[in-house]
Amino acid sequence: MRVVKLLAILLVLGAALLVGGHHYWQSRLAAPIAIDEPTLYEVPRGAGYHRVVSELAAGEIIADEWAFRLLTRLEPENVPQLRVGEYMLEPGMSGRELISLLGSDRVVTYPLTIPEGWTFRQLRQALAEAPKLAQETAELGDDEIMALLGREGEHPEGWFFPDTYRYHKGLSDLEILQQAHRRMETILEEVWAERVDGLTLDTPYEALIMASLIERETGAPEERREIAGVFKRRMERGMRLQTDPTVIYGMGERYEGRITYADLRETTPYNTYVIDGMPPTPIAMPGRAALEAAVNPLPGETLYFVARGDGTHHFSRTLREHNNAVNRYIRNR
């Protein structure tokens, strides 16, 4: 009888110890991590759960390494597959919440903005300077990049949609280019499907070229369709487009902020004062509004425009009116 009682007591004590031990273990997992301010922590590529736990303990972010190692044995279903990237740890966060965070998609991201009207050269420079963006294309030529994007032999200008893209540490510049390229393909296809009849444009690529001219000519949203209308009517009449941004693009790195009459007369593949029709490729990356204007130009009679100097343009129907506007807004200034 005494043996039975002793066994019963031992069982009760053992159960109490187990319950108490479990509660203590849970309390260590639920304890706040030891940081006083938001702290950036990176899960490196190839790091497993136990390595990360050891690093967190070594950095004194968690106090009881054993408790987190025990988690893999007692609650393996609550041990997430850790994801590579940077995470922002917050004061007051529990150890359990920390481990859950490191297995989530809540990685720290950074913005990369591609403004409307940028050239591919400017885009490549921004990618090269983007912090924590892996560099895969830095040593590649433009033609090699286009081959990687499935457009071997094509000129890169205009093929990347201007927008703000977010990336996390470890993402590559090539992946950003792939995203921007896919978006431009998609949006160009959507816009082309909504084109009006009677355009002087025969293909989506011609619409992309026209949109780039519109984008570089004006930043005023209300003017884009009228600019497109002027270009359409000039092409219908066999007139040259005579748009300064094509001169600048044709000058390349020689451009230093101004163009001369000699520059206007210089023969380049892009100088629309010299060539007929549109240039052979886009001259910049157009946004959606410029693409929509290219395929839906504003009807009217204007054939000329000149910059007022405030970001907008004066539009004219006749050469005489245009020359008067040039005298008013350009020569006098």
NUNUTI-369944 format. One record per residue (C-alpha): residue number from 0; residue in three letters; y, x, z negated. Coordinates in pm, 1 decimal. Layout:
<atoms>
NUM ALA Y X Z
...
</atoms>
This chain:
<atoms>
0 MET 0.0 0.0 0.0
1 ARG 235.1 284.7 -90.6
2 VAL 164.8 446.7 244.0
3 VAL 249.0 125.8 426.3
4 LYS 574.0 91.5 235.5
5 LEU 660.6 452.2 304.1
6 LEU 594.0 406.6 675.1
7 ALA 806.3 94.6 676.1
8 ILE 1090.1 278.8 506.5
9 LEU 1060.3 566.4 752.2
10 LEU 1065.1 323.3 1044.7
11 VAL 1375.0 152.8 909.1
12 LEU 1545.3 486.9 850.1
13 GLY 1445.6 605.8 1197.2
14 ALA 1577.1 290.6 1357.4
15 ALA 1899.6 322.3 1160.8
16 LEU 1932.7 683.2 1272.3
17 LEU 1867.6 584.3 1632.3
18 VAL 2123.1 304.6 1620.5
19 GLY 2373.7 521.8 1441.5
20 GLY 2312.0 808.5 1680.9
21 HIS 2352.1 579.9 1979.7
22 HIS 2676.9 441.6 1843.1
23 TYR 2803.5 793.2 1778.1
24 TRP 2708.0 903.4 2129.5
25 GLN 2885.1 603.4 2277.1
26 SER 3191.7 675.9 2063.3
27 ARG 3207.5 1030.4 2204.1
28 LEU 3194.0 896.4 2558.7
29 ALA 3466.2 644.6 2478.0
30 ALA 3693.6 898.8 2307.3
31 PRO 4022.9 974.2 2486.6
32 ILE 4028.8 1291.7 2693.6
33 ALA 4241.2 1574.2 2555.2
34 ILE 4552.1 1572.3 2776.7
35 ASP 4912.7 1482.6 2691.1
36 GLU 5045.8 1434.0 3043.7
37 PRO 4908.6 1341.4 3386.9
38 THR 4688.0 1627.9 3502.1
39 LEU 4555.8 1705.0 3848.8
40 TYR 4184.9 1784.0 3859.4
41 GLU 3987.1 1876.7 4169.8
42 VAL 3620.6 1813.7 4234.6
43 PRO 3538.1 2108.6 4459.9
44 ARG 3308.6 2083.1 4757.4
45 GLY 2945.9 2131.6 4657.7
46 ALA 3003.3 2072.5 4285.1
47 GLY 2742.3 1863.8 4104.3
48 TYR 2779.9 1646.7 3797.0
49 HIS 2668.1 1908.1 3543.2
50 ARG 2898.9 2174.0 3687.1
51 VAL 3195.6 1938.7 3669.3
52 VAL 3112.5 1841.9 3309.9
53 SER 3094.1 2210.9 3214.3
54 GLU 3433.1 2275.9 3379.8
55 LEU 3590.6 1981.3 3199.4
56 ALA 3453.0 2105.5 2868.0
57 ALA 3563.7 2464.0 2935.9
58 GLY 3911.2 2334.2 3012.2
59 GLU 3903.9 2137.9 2685.1
60 ILE 3962.0 1811.8 2868.3
61 ILE 3645.5 1666.6 2713.4
62 ALA 3523.8 1775.1 2370.0
63 ASP 3153.2 1686.5 2366.3
64 GLU 2976.7 1826.3 2668.2
65 TRP 2639.6 1727.0 2525.7
66 ALA 2735.5 1358.7 2529.3
67 PHE 2805.3 1365.7 2902.5
68 ARG 2491.2 1563.2 2980.6
69 LEU 2290.0 1309.5 2781.2
70 LEU 2433.6 1035.6 3000.7
71 THR 2214.5 1149.2 3290.5
72 ARG 1903.2 1091.4 3078.6
73 LEU 1989.4 771.8 2893.4
74 GLU 2205.6 591.4 3150.6
75 PRO 2147.3 757.9 3488.3
76 GLU 2264.4 440.5 3661.0
77 ASN 2612.0 500.9 3513.8
78 VAL 2639.9 854.6 3649.5
79 PRO 2832.2 824.0 3979.1
80 GLN 2794.4 1042.9 4283.2
81 LEU 3103.1 1259.9 4248.6
82 ARG 3338.2 1272.4 4546.2
83 VAL 3521.7 1581.9 4665.0
84 GLY 3897.4 1570.8 4621.8
85 GLU 4186.8 1576.7 4377.4
86 TYR 4219.7 1317.1 4102.9
87 MET 4504.6 1242.2 3865.2
88 LEU 4381.5 1227.6 3505.9
89 GLU 4592.2 1010.7 3276.6
90 PRO 4652.5 1046.4 2900.4
91 GLY 4451.9 794.0 2700.1
92 MET 4176.1 774.5 2958.7
93 SER 3828.8 775.3 2804.8
94 GLY 3554.4 1015.1 2903.9
95 ARG 3362.4 730.4 3066.2
96 GLU 3671.3 630.3 3265.8
97 LEU 3716.6 991.3 3371.5
98 ILE 3361.9 1018.5 3505.0
99 SER 3400.6 684.4 3683.7
100 LEU 3727.5 803.3 3840.3
101 LEU 3564.2 1117.2 3979.2
102 GLY 3312.8 903.0 4163.7
103 SER 3571.9 664.6 4310.5
104 ASP 3788.0 672.1 4622.5
105 ARG 4108.2 704.5 4416.7
106 VAL 4176.8 1058.8 4530.3
107 VAL 4530.7 1192.4 4533.4
108 THR 4679.1 1161.5 4882.3
109 TYR 4980.1 1313.7 5055.3
110 PRO 5200.9 1164.5 5330.0
111 LEU 5254.9 1314.0 5673.2
112 THR 5525.8 1136.2 5870.5
113 ILE 5543.5 1164.1 6249.0
114 PRO 5885.9 1028.7 6354.5
115 GLU 5929.1 832.8 6675.6
116 GLY 6054.8 1057.8 6953.9
117 TRP 5895.5 1378.8 6827.3
118 THR 5726.3 1611.2 7072.7
119 PHE 5372.4 1742.4 7039.6
120 ARG 5515.2 2084.1 6957.7
121 GLN 5703.0 1935.0 6661.7
122 LEU 5388.8 1753.6 6550.6
123 ARG 5185.5 2074.5 6553.8
124 GLN 5453.6 2248.5 6347.1
125 ALA 5447.8 1967.1 6088.5
126 LEU 5069.0 1986.1 6066.6
127 ALA 5084.8 2362.5 6014.2
128 GLU 5331.7 2316.6 5728.3
129 ALA 5158.8 2021.2 5558.2
130 PRO 5049.6 2119.6 5205.4
131 LYS 4676.3 2115.9 5128.3
132 LEU 4583.5 2011.3 5482.7
133 ALA 4292.4 2215.0 5618.1
134 GLN 4390.8 2401.0 5934.8
135 GLU 4134.4 2370.0 6215.1
136 THR 4363.4 2378.4 6518.0
137 ALA 4613.2 2650.6 6426.8
138 GLU 4451.3 2903.3 6660.1
139 LEU 4374.6 2653.5 6936.9
140 GLY 4575.5 2587.1 7249.6
141 ASP 4693.6 2239.4 7345.4
142 ASP 4423.9 2213.3 7610.6
143 GLU 4152.5 2300.5 7357.6
144 ILE 4278.8 2033.8 7119.1
145 MET 4274.8 1769.7 7391.8
146 ALA 3919.5 1869.5 7483.1
147 LEU 3815.4 1814.1 7120.4
148 LEU 3975.3 1468.0 7139.6
149 GLY 3775.5 1378.5 7449.0
150 ARG 4067.5 1412.6 7692.3
151 GLU 3990.2 1744.0 7854.3
152 GLY 4244.8 1850.3 8113.5
153 GLU 4510.8 1600.6 7999.4
154 HIS 4859.1 1685.0 7877.5
155 PRO 4896.4 1611.8 7502.0
156 GLU 5253.0 1483.6 7508.0
157 GLY 5292.9 1120.4 7408.2
158 TRP 4929.5 1061.3 7311.8
159 PHE 4982.1 1048.5 6932.8
160 PHE 5124.4 742.2 6761.4
161 PRO 5425.4 810.1 6536.1
162 ASP 5370.8 677.4 6185.5
163 THR 5308.2 793.1 5828.4
164 TYR 4951.6 909.2 5774.5
165 ARG 4802.0 983.7 5433.6
166 TYR 4551.9 1258.3 5371.6
167 HIS 4374.2 1415.7 5076.7
168 LYS 4312.0 1780.8 5009.0
169 GLY 4040.2 1908.3 5238.1
170 LEU 4113.6 1673.2 5526.7
171 SER 4189.2 1868.7 5842.3
172 ASP 4478.2 1866.7 6086.9
173 LEU 4228.0 1773.6 6358.3
174 GLU 4134.3 1457.5 6167.9
175 ILE 4502.8 1355.7 6149.8
176 LEU 4533.7 1413.8 6524.1
177 GLN 4222.6 1203.6 6583.5
178 GLN 4368.7 916.4 6379.2
179 ALA 4706.0 930.6 6557.2
180 HIS 4539.6 956.1 6898.1
181 ARG 4310.6 657.1 6836.8
182 ARG 4605.9 449.8 6720.3
183 MET 4807.1 531.7 7030.6
184 GLU 4513.4 442.0 7254.3
185 THR 4467.5 110.7 7072.3
186 ILE 4835.6 12.8 7066.3
187 LEU 4892.8 115.7 7426.9
188 GLU 4598.5 -102.8 7531.2
189 GLU 4736.8 -398.4 7332.1
190 VAL 5088.6 -359.8 7470.8
191 TRP 4970.6 -315.2 7830.4
192 ALA 4770.5 -638.6 7806.1
193 GLU 5098.1 -822.7 7725.2
194 ARG 5304.2 -677.2 8013.0
195 VAL 5522.1 -902.3 8224.6
196 ASP 5481.6 -941.7 8599.7
197 GLY 5684.2 -745.1 8849.8
198 LEU 5686.2 -408.9 8675.8
199 THR 5741.5 -84.3 8863.6
200 LEU 5461.4 56.5 8645.1
201 ASP 5104.4 51.4 8771.3
202 THR 4904.3 196.7 8481.4
203 PRO 4912.9 215.5 8101.3
204 TYR 4987.1 587.5 8129.9
205 GLU 5297.5 515.3 8335.8
206 ALA 5402.3 272.7 8061.4
207 LEU 5353.6 553.8 7810.6
208 ILE 5577.6 782.7 8016.5
209 MET 5844.7 513.8 8052.0
210 ALA 5830.1 435.9 7678.9
211 SER 5887.7 802.6 7598.4
212 LEU 6206.1 801.7 7809.5
213 ILE 6327.0 487.9 7632.8
214 GLU 6244.0 636.0 7292.2
215 ARG 6441.2 952.8 7359.8
216 GLU 6739.1 767.1 7509.6
217 THR 6815.6 535.2 7219.9
218 GLY 6742.7 477.8 6856.0
219 ALA 6916.5 139.5 6861.5
220 PRO 6643.7 -129.2 6858.5
221 GLU 6858.6 -384.3 7041.8
222 GLU 6908.2 -147.0 7337.0
223 ARG 6548.9 -55.7 7418.4
224 ARG 6476.8 -345.8 7654.3
225 GLU 6811.3 -303.0 7831.8
226 ILE 6744.4 69.2 7881.5
227 ALA 6405.3 -29.4 8023.9
228 GLY 6576.6 -279.6 8253.1
229 VAL 6816.4 -15.0 8386.3
230 PHE 6527.2 222.0 8461.3
231 LYS 6330.0 -56.0 8631.7
232 ARG 6619.7 -155.8 8856.4
233 ARG 6697.8 204.4 8947.3
234 MET 6336.4 263.4 9048.5
235 GLU 6334.6 -58.6 9253.2
236 ARG 6641.8 62.5 9442.8
237 GLY 6507.6 412.7 9495.6
238 MET 6770.8 561.1 9263.6
239 ARG 6687.4 858.4 9043.8
240 LEU 6656.6 787.5 8673.9
241 GLN 6901.3 1064.7 8576.0
242 THR 6819.2 1068.0 8206.7
243 ASP 6930.3 1370.5 8004.4
244 PRO 6623.7 1389.4 7774.5
245 THR 6408.3 1480.9 8076.2
246 VAL 6641.4 1771.8 8149.8
247 ILE 6612.1 1888.2 7790.2
248 TYR 6234.1 1857.6 7792.8
249 GLY 6211.8 2054.9 8115.8
250 MET 6421.1 2333.2 7962.0
251 GLY 6166.3 2376.6 7683.5
252 GLU 6255.6 2637.4 7423.3
253 ARG 6562.3 2740.0 7624.4
254 TYR 6742.2 2428.4 7502.2
255 GLU 6991.8 2517.5 7228.6
256 GLY 7170.9 2189.9 7166.4
257 ARG 7365.5 2129.8 7487.3
258 ILE 7306.9 2096.7 7860.0
259 THR 7534.8 2216.4 8139.1
260 TYR 7595.3 2103.8 8496.3
261 ALA 7373.7 2394.6 8602.3
262 ASP 7094.9 2253.7 8384.9
263 LEU 7134.6 1914.6 8553.8
264 ARG 7085.8 2078.0 8894.2
265 GLU 6790.9 2297.2 8792.8
266 THR 6463.3 2195.2 8952.8
267 THR 6188.9 2137.9 8695.1
268 PRO 5895.8 1893.5 8706.9
269 TYR 6082.2 1684.7 8448.9
270 ASN 6445.7 1685.6 8558.5
271 THR 6506.3 1327.9 8674.8
272 TYR 6842.6 1430.5 8819.0
273 VAL 6641.7 1626.0 9076.0
274 ILE 6301.5 1454.4 9106.5
275 ASP 6233.4 1102.2 9224.6
276 GLY 6073.0 852.8 8990.4
277 MET 5939.9 938.5 8648.2
278 PRO 5835.7 1279.9 8514.7
279 PRO 5464.2 1369.2 8537.5
280 THR 5396.2 1318.5 8165.4
281 PRO 5563.2 1162.2 7863.4
282 ILE 5837.7 1369.9 7705.0
283 ALA 5786.6 1249.9 7346.4
284 MET 5581.8 1021.6 7124.3
285 PRO 5709.5 663.1 7158.0
286 GLY 5676.2 397.9 6890.4
287 ARG 5550.4 46.3 6945.7
288 ALA 5897.6 -99.8 7007.5
289 ALA 5960.3 144.8 7293.5
290 LEU 5616.8 70.4 7440.1
291 GLU 5686.9 -302.3 7427.2
292 ALA 6025.5 -252.8 7592.3
293 ALA 5865.0 -50.8 7872.6
294 VAL 5637.0 -341.0 7969.3
295 ASN 5896.3 -613.9 7909.4
296 PRO 6232.8 -483.6 8037.8
297 LEU 6541.5 -699.5 7997.0
298 PRO 6644.7 -873.8 8321.1
299 GLY 7000.9 -811.9 8432.5
300 GLU 7225.3 -623.1 8674.3
301 THR 7318.7 -306.5 8486.6
302 LEU 7232.1 22.3 8657.1
303 TYR 7410.7 279.0 8439.8
304 PHE 7465.1 361.8 8075.3
305 VAL 7652.7 626.5 7878.9
306 ALA 7639.3 717.6 7510.4
307 ARG 7934.7 598.6 7304.7
308 GLY 7882.3 869.8 7046.5
309 ASP 7780.8 633.1 6767.7
310 GLY 7414.1 599.3 6862.3
311 THR 7469.3 311.7 7106.4
312 HIS 7545.2 297.1 7480.9
313 HIS 7789.8 133.2 7717.3
314 PHE 7605.8 -36.1 8006.1
315 SER 7762.6 -78.2 8350.5
316 ARG 7677.4 -266.9 8669.3
317 THR 7879.6 -50.9 8909.3
318 LEU 7941.8 320.4 8954.7
319 ARG 8316.2 266.7 8913.6
320 GLU 8268.5 97.1 8580.0
321 HIS 8028.1 370.2 8477.2
322 ASN 8271.0 649.6 8570.2
323 ASN 8542.1 478.8 8366.3
324 ALA 8302.8 464.7 8072.3
325 VAL 8215.1 833.2 8116.2
326 ASN 8586.9 919.0 8107.3
327 ARG 8631.9 709.6 7797.3
328 TYR 8332.1 822.1 7597.6
329 ILE 8244.3 1169.5 7728.3
330 ARG 8520.6 1356.3 7909.0
331 ASN 8803.2 1256.6 7675.9
332 ARG 8586.0 1345.1 7378.0
</atoms>
